[in-house]
Structure formats: C-alpha cells, structure tokens
Amino acid sequence: MQPIQIGEIPTEILEYVKNINSIQFPRQGYTSDVGILESNQGIYVLKRAKGELFCSWLNKEASVLDCLSNETNLPVPKAMKFVKQKQYDQCWVLMEYIEGETLRTAISNQKNKNKRRELIFHFGNILSKIHSTPCPDRLKSERPWIDDMLLHAEYNLNHYKVDGNKALLDKIKTNKPSMAKQALIHGDFTIDNVLVSNGVISGIIDWSGGANGDPRYDLSLAIRPKPNLFENNLDREIFFEGYGEKILNNKEYDYFANGLNEFF
C-alpha cells in the first residue's frame, strides 16, 4: 500500500476537514491505505481502498459504522464521509479518530504479567459486549450468515487470490457446524482491530465484516496463536473468563479459523 498524498484526497473530504496540518501513517493493513489527518477542525482517520473487492469492503465498513455509531453504545468510530472515485477504481472513507494503540502493541510492550492478563481479559470482555448488543436491522440478512459467507467464499476463490482452495471449500460446504444463535459480530476480531488507551479498551475498528452472524467466528479469529499470545491454554482461559463463557470447541475453531477464514 502507498501512503496517501494530500493532492490525491477528494475535494469533498478536503472541504470537510478544512486545512490539513499533517498526515501520519500508522501500521498499514493489507486492504487499504490509512492516514491520520490533523487539521484545525480536529483529528481524523482517512482510509483509501483500491479495486473492486477492497472497495466493497470499505463501503461495507462505512455502512456498518453508520449503523453502530447511531444505534449502539459500542466504542466505534463515526464515519463522516464516503467517496467513490469510479475513474480511479478506488474509494475513501473519513472517520472519527479514536485515541489508543492496538492491543497487539499494548500486549507486546506490557512487561507486567498481571496487567498483561488484564488486557487479555478485557479483550474477551469487549467481544462479549459486541455479541450481546442487539444487531441493527440493517445488518441482518434473509439467509443464514454461514450460507452468505460460503457464497462469498466461492466467489472470492473464483475471482481473487485467497489462501483457500477448492478442496477446502468443498470440505467446509459439506461439514458446516451446527447452527448457533446469531448475534452481532465484528467479522475480523483480532488484536490489531482493538484499541487500548491507559490500560482499557478505547475503540474497535475495521468493521467491514460486521453482520448478524455466528459468534464462534469472532471467537476463533480472536484466539488464533500469535507470537507471545494464545500460544498456551492460560491465555485462552483468561480470554474466555472475560468473555463469560466458552461456546467454542476445537472442531468449530478449526472450521472457522483454518477453514472459512482462508477465503477472506
């Protein structure tokens, strides 16, 4: 991804933020360029996506944030402006800036074992709050979430480069887990999408997968092993203590983390 240049920013966004004093570039994701704009009006986050797939994800994120910021009390950024530039095959979204560092960074820098455990506990607890929040009607689908996801998985396999293959797709199509009670889900609940400020969760970002879906998908992505995190049972126990219950078994974890997620 290339850093955003001021000359590339759409006029609609420039007029909204007024004079831009500086742009900073945080750790970049794989699907969009991200810049933190500081202007006389305040601080904003600006995201740009290129190409059909990533633009569709950014469009979805802006829509989800509009729902959640207006209809829930979850700590999510407000989306101020969405601009699509068909001629450049790209789109932009301007959103509220939330103070904090990623949970990945906070845990990596935390040397105190008890405070580290508190962060993992809070990680589980905020996910419980997401799943217990009534899902806005606009995020609900007529089809079961898993069926929608399998359709998207097949489309992505046929049109984009993904980690999964046809054999894996056939496997997850024929071995769907038993239905779970649907809930508001994040869709990519990882330590990079949760922000921490002064030891507490300050924000949840990157909502392109937000939906009325299977909460076990969020749980599976949350506890995937990472360097120095969730590499042992203790971390997972602390996480589920924060979540309040364990509704995920090993077979379901494998289906979502090592199966369905390989197509997204």
Secondary structure as GFF3:
##gff-version 3
##sequence-region A 1 264
A	DSSP	three_ten_helix	6	8	.	.	.	ID=ss1
A	DSSP	alpha_helix	11	17	.	.	.	ID=ss2
A	DSSP	beta_strand	20	24	.	.	.	ID=ss3
A	DSSP	beta_strand	33	39	.	.	.	ID=ss4
A	DSSP	beta_strand	42	50	.	.	.	ID=ss5
A	DSSP	alpha_helix	52	71	.	.	.	ID=ss6
A	DSSP	beta_strand	79	85	.	.	.	ID=ss7
A	DSSP	three_ten_helix	86	88	.	.	.	ID=ss8
A	DSSP	beta_strand	90	96	.	.	.	ID=ss9
A	DSSP	beta_strand	101	102	.	.	.	ID=ss10
A	DSSP	alpha_helix	103	109	.	.	.	ID=ss11
A	DSSP	alpha_helix	113	132	.	.	.	ID=ss12
A	DSSP	three_ten_helix	137	139	.	.	.	ID=ss13
A	DSSP	alpha_helix	145	159	.	.	.	ID=ss14
A	DSSP	alpha_helix	166	174	.	.	.	ID=ss15
A	DSSP	beta_strand	183	185	.	.	.	ID=ss16
A	DSSP	beta_strand	194	197	.	.	.	ID=ss17
A	DSSP	beta_strand	200	204	.	.	.	ID=ss18
A	DSSP	beta_strand	211	213	.	.	.	ID=ss19
A	DSSP	alpha_helix	215	222	.	.	.	ID=ss20
A	DSSP	alpha_helix	233	243	.	.	.	ID=ss21
A	DSSP	alpha_helix	250	257	.	.	.	ID=ss22
A	DSSP	three_ten_helix	260	263	.	.	.	ID=ss23
###
